[in-house]
């Protein structure tokens, strides 16, 4: 009980007691007749009561009415607040189930919610998504269509509707919806542009990918966002491919400008340094091209520049110049390991096996953990007629590469291991490990292996 209510009750009791006491003390006075007309009179206390009621009842009625209305309003608000809390709790649980991948439970919560709030944007959006995840693409389309009618400016509803059509196999309809987003909603569609750009990259359509990348950059700049590392790599790669296209079209000055701009922004972009030498070669300046590759090797220490120098002189049918250049690099490099290894490999490439053996044998201690080195030494021993040494080098290379004689492979995720197991540790599936006969191209039917079930965890393996 509130203090104000308690105080009001006490005050009323005090008034009743006071009135009773005064009435008993003035009983004779109150019993006197009060003339209303010449022939009509009433007791005085009746007149007082009538006057009191006439002045008090209207005010009390108004106050009572307002009090009842406030009480009813408070009760209604409390009931609505309880309902809202219940709905918020259901929506929160639905989102938890959605995040946890329990789509059936999420659907049950959202189904109850959309009956209570049939036009709520978030409820319908996730309700349709849950339907799609459970394989009910047609129902999801119906829900998301209704959502786009209720909220015609809701871009996320259009995204979900396009995904519904993709799930049903109507890719053309989905593309039309994506096109509508790009056309009707300026400043939207970043994920669509990235998706199309990635498709152009897979198709090696560099020109189209470049145009889409410009639109992606414009949206990112408009939104004040910053590009992540992947976006930066793609942008640099497309700039590089644009320079390659210019070289292929023999627009050498334009190609040179593009490469210089790329290297100014990303000095460690090695393909651009290689391409810069190609542009110089195409312009007839062989010395500058080789000098640029040599300088890039000293600055970066990357063997790709040694490989390009070697290939360049072999292509020009001038192997002696390649040998001399590698000798010069050995003498000038702070660490001569890579130039010396490339020189030995070049001797092998030129079938100068004794010279190759002499150079590479001197690197045995420094490259004892390199499978590539031991494989090359095996080839050299084989060509020099030393099969025992060749086999020993091949074995060392195989051992250091981690390749086993008998190898089992998981039919679900492709994980390999040396021995058979009842379960793949990588993807968690049972009954999937088989001996790998891929190199012989022997089918399971030829081996007499019948199709068998695969027992796997609830979630599909990420490696599939």
N, C-alpha and C positions, 0 to 999 in steps of 0.2 A: 504494500500500500504506500502511495506517495505521501510525503509530508503535507503537501497542500490539501490533499483529500482528508487526511486525518485532522488537520487543523479546521477544515470546514465543518466536519462532523462535530467536533468539540464546540465550535462556535454556535452551530445550530442547537445543540443540546443546551448550551448556556442561554440562548434566546428563549427556548421553550420553558426552561425553569424560571427565567425572569418573568416571562409573560404569565405563567401560572401563578407565581407569587403575587404579582401586581393585580391579577384578576381576583384572587382571593381577598386581597386587601381592599379592593374597590368593588366588591360584589353589589353593594346597594346602589352605587352610582351607575354601574353598567346595566343594572336591571331597570333603570328608569326608561319611560316610554319616550320615543322620539317621533314627533308628529310629522308625517309626510304630507298629509292633507288634513282638512278639518275633521274628517271622519276616519282617517287611517293613521295608525301609529305602530311603530315596531320598537323592540328593545334597543337601547343604545349600543349594546355589544354587537347586535346584528348589523347596525349601520357601520360600526368600526370594521367589522369583518368584511362587509361588502366593499368599503372603501379600500381596505388593504388588498383584497383580491383583485379589484379593478386596477389598482396601480402595480401590483406585483406579478400577477399571472402573465401578462404579455411579455414582460421582460424575462421572466423565468422560462416561458415557452421558447422565446427566441434563443436564449442561452442553451437550453436543453437541446434544441434542434441543432444548433451549431456544434455542441459537444458530441451529439450522436453522429453527425456528419464527419467530424474529425476522427472519431473512433473508427467509423467504417472505413474512412480513407486510410487510416493507419493500418488497419487489418488488411485491406486490399494491397497496400504497398508491401507489407510484410510477406503476404502470400506470393506476390509477384517477385519479390526479392528471393524468396526460397526457390521459386520456380527457375528464376534466372541463374541462381547458384547451381541448381541441379543441372540445368542445360549447359552451363559453363563446365561443370564437372564432366558431363558426358562428352562434350566436345574435346576437352583436354584428354580424356581417356582414349577417344578416337584418334587423336593426333599421336598419342603414345603408342598405340597399336600400329598406326601407320608407320611411324619411325622404326618400330621393331619388326616390321614386315609381317605382322599378323593381320592380314587383310580381311579375313572372315570376321574377326572380332571387331575390327574397325568398321566394317560394313554394318554390323548389328547396331553399334552405337549410332552411326550416322543415319541409319534408316529410321531409328526412333526419333532422332533429332529433326529430320526433315519433315516428319509428320507434325511436330510441334511448331517448326519454323519453316514452312514450305517454300519461302522465298528468300531465305538467308543465303547470302553469297558463298561464304566459306563452307557451310554445310553441304550445299549442292555441289560445289567444286570438288570437295574431297569424296563425297558420296559417289559421284561419277567415276572418279579415279579408282576407288575401291572396286567398283563394278568391273572396270576394265582389267584391273590386276587379277581378278578372279575369273577372267575369260568371258565376261558378259559384255562384249563390246557394243552390241546393239542397244542394250539398256543404258550403257554409259553415254552413247551418242544421244539418246533421247533426253537424258538428264542435262547434258551439257548444251544441247540445243535450246532447251527451255531456259537455261541460265543465260545464254547469249541474248534471248529475247527480253528477259527481265533486266539484264544489265548490258545493253548494247555497247557500252564503252569498256567492258571488262576484257582486257587483252588476255589475261590468264585463262579465262573461259575458252577463248578461241584456241589457245595453245593446247588445252586439254582436249578440245573437240578434234583438233588435228591428230593428236596422238591416238584418239579413239579410232579414227578412220585408218590410221596406220596399223593399228592392232587388228582391224578387220580386213586388212589387205587392200584398202582403197587409197593407195599412195597418191594418185592424181588428185583426189578430192582434198587430201591433206595438204598438198602443195598449193592448191587454190586458196585454202584458208591461210596458209603462211603468206602467200602473196597479198591477201587482203590485209593482213597485219602490217606488212611493209607499206602498202599503199594508203591505208586509211588512218594509220596511227604514226605520225611523224615522231621520231625520237624513240620508237620501239623497234623490236625485231633483232636485237643483237645476237641472240642465240640462233636465230634463223640464218643470219648472215654467216656466222661462224660455221654452222652446219654445212651450208652450201660451199663455203670456202674450203672446208676440209674435204668435201667431195671432189672439188676441182683439183685439190692437191693430190688426192689418190689417183685421179685421172691424168695427172701431170699436165693439166691445162693451166699453165702458169699465167697466161694473160688474163683469163677469167678470174683466177684466184687473186691476182693483183688488184683487179677492180673491186672485188668483194672485200679485200683487205683494206682498201681505201675507205669503204663505207663503214667497216668495223672501227677503224681508227677515228673516223668522224664522229661516230656515236660515243665512243669512249671519251673523246675530247669534249664533246658537248655535255656529257654527264659529269665531267670533272674527275673521271676515274683514271687510274693508272694501269698501264699494260703490265701483265704478269710476264714471267720469264718465257713462257711458251709463246705468247704473242710476239715478244721481241725476237725470238728465234725465227718464227715464221716470217716476220717482216723482213729480217735480214736475208733469209733464204730467197724470198721473192725478189728482193732487190738484186741479189746475185743472179737469179735466173733471167731477170730483165737484161742484165749486162751480157749474159751468155747469148741471149737472143740477138742483141746488137752485134756481137762478134760473129754469130752465124750469118747475119745479114750484111756483114762486112761494113758496118757503121762503126769504124774503129774509134774515132774521136768521142762519139757518144758513149761507147762501151768504156773507154778510159775514164771519162767523167763519172760515170756511174760507179766504177770500181773505186776511184779515189774518194768519192763521197761515202761509200760503204766502209772503206778502211778508216776513214776519219772518225766514223761513229763506232766502229768495231774493229780495232787493229788486230785482234786475235782471230778474225774470221779467215782461216787458212785457205779455204777454196778461192776466196777473192784474191789472195796473193798469188796462188797458182794461175788464176785466170789473168791476172795482170801481166804475167810473163807470156801467156798465150797471145794476148793482144800485141805485145811488143814483137813476138815472133811473126804474127800476121802482118805487122808493119815492116818487117825486114830487119829488125834490130835484134839479132840473135845474142850479141854480147850483153846487151842490157837485160834481156830476159834471163839469161843464165846468172848474171850478177845479182839480179833481184832475188832469184831463188836461193842463191848462196847466202845472201844477206838475211833472208828470211829464216834459213836454217840456223845461222848463228844466233839470231834473235830469239827464236822459239825452241830450237833443239829438236824439232819434229822431223822424223825420218821421211815424211811424205815429200819433202823438198829434195832429198837425196834421190828418192825414187824417180821424181820427175826429171831431174838432171840426167840420171842414167838413161831413162827412156828417151829423152830428147836426143842424146848422141847416138843411141842405137837406131832410132828412127832415121837419123841423118847418115847412117852407115859409117859412123866415125867412132868405133869403140875405143880406139887408143886415146881420143880426147876425153872420153868418159873415165878411163883409167887415170889419166893425168890429173883430171879435176878432182877425183876422189883422193889421190895422193896429196894434192894441195890442201884439201879439206882436212885430211888426217894431220897434216903438219900445223895447220892454223887453229884447229879446234882445241879448246881447253880439255875436252874429253874426247879422245879419238875412237871410242868404242863403236859408235854407229857408223862413221865413215869406214872404219876398218872392216866391220861386218859386211857392209854393202860392197866393199871392194872384193872381199872373198866371194860373196854371192855373185858379183859380176863376172869374176873369173870362171865360176862354175857355169854361169849362163853362156859364156863364150867357149865352154868346153876346154878351158885351161885348168885341168883338174889338179895338176901338181901345184900350180901357183895358188889355187883356191885352198888346197889342203894346207899349204905352208902358212897362209894368212890366218885361216880359221883355227888351226891347231893352237896358234898363239893366244887365242881367245878362250880356250877351253876352261880355264879357271874362272874367268869373269862371266862366262855364259853357261856355267854348269847346270843352272836351273831353268834353262830356256828350252822348251820342247821344239821350237822352230830351229834353234841351232843344232840340236841333236838330229833332227830329221834331215837337215841339209848335209850334215856330216855323213849320215847314212847314205844319202844319194852319192856323195863324193866317193866314199869307200866302195860303193857298188860299181861306180864307173872306173875306179882304179883297180878293180879286180880283187878286192879284199872282202869277201862275203861275210866272214866271221865278224869283222869290225862293223860292217854295215848292219848286220842283224842286231848287234849289241846297241848300236846307236838308235836303230828303230825302236827297240824295246824301251830304251831310256826315254825316247820321245813319247811313246805310248803311255808309259807309266806316269810321266810328269803331266801328261794331258788328262789323266784321270780316266782313260778309256780302258774298259775291261774286255776280256775275251768273250764271255757270255753276259748279255745284258738284258734285263727285263724292263718292259715299258708299260706304263699305265694306259689302258685304252680310253680312259676318260679325260685325263688332263695332260698326258704325255710325259709325266715324270719318269725318270730312268733310275734304275738301281742295279747293283751287281747280282743280287740274289732274289729269289722269289719271296713274296710276302702275301698274306691273305688280305691285306688292306694297304691302300696307298696312303702314306703319311702326308702327302702334299694336298690332296683333295678330300681325303677322308672316306673314299669309296671302297667297298669290299668287292671281291670277285672280279677285279679288273686287271690284275698283273699277268702278263703273258710274255713269253720269250719273243724278242724282237727279231722278226725275219724280214724286215722291210727291205734290206739290201738285196735279198734273193727274190723279192716280189712274189713270195709264196702266199697264196690266199688261205684263209682259215679252212675253206672247204677242201683244198688240196692237202692240208695237214690233218684233216679229219676232225677239226674243231667245230663244234656246233655253237650256235648262238646261245648265250647264257645271260641270265638277268644280272643287273648291276644294282647293288644295294649302296645307296649313298645317303649322306646327311640331308636334312630338310632343304637346305639352300644348295643351289647348283654350284658346282666348282667354278671358281673365278678363272681358272685357266682354260676353260673350254672355249 
